[in-house]
Amino acid sequence: MSLDAKRKVSVLTVPGDEIEIPSVSPKANILNRFIAKFLDLLIVSAIVQIPFDVSFLAALSYILIADGFAGGRSLGKQMIGLQVMVPEIGREMTFKESIIRNMPLGFAYLLFQIPYIGWLLGICLVGFESLLLIGNVKGCRTGDELAKTQVLDYTVLETYEK
């Protein structure tokens, strides 16, 4: 399917009117995605510093469910202006899809708890995910393919809705 292919989608607010949305949604800027993930990892780092036994599980939980908040927008994505969508059905992702999408990163976080070999394997996993994100036409990494999601620029989505 070419990038020029169009499909018509009904807008719920104005019955009878239709807008054209590209069948292949434009992927979000790679730099913005890395900045948003960095901001999320700062939050995880802050959670880990809390001196309680549950801080490890709280940090892992945030990694897994972060994209399910606020209609597919983790705190980092909210600050940068990105949103995770399920493009096949045109809706924001849920917590279930967030957990599926972020399982590779959660697994990397678990690997980082193992000295040396875990650090190396975790870095390799995150590096592989980053390469997929850069090289994929839709900007999808393994987690996006598993959950059937895509990260989009929120401002682009707002223009389609108007």
Protein Blocks (a to p, Z undefined) as FASTA:
>chain_A
ZZkbccddddfklghiacdddfbdcdddfklmmmmmmmmmmmmmmmmmpccfklmmmmmm
mmmmmmmgghhiafklmmnopacddfknopacdfklmmmmmmmmmmmmmmmmpghjlmmm
mmmmmmmmmmmmmmpmnlpafklmmnopacddfklmmmmmZZ
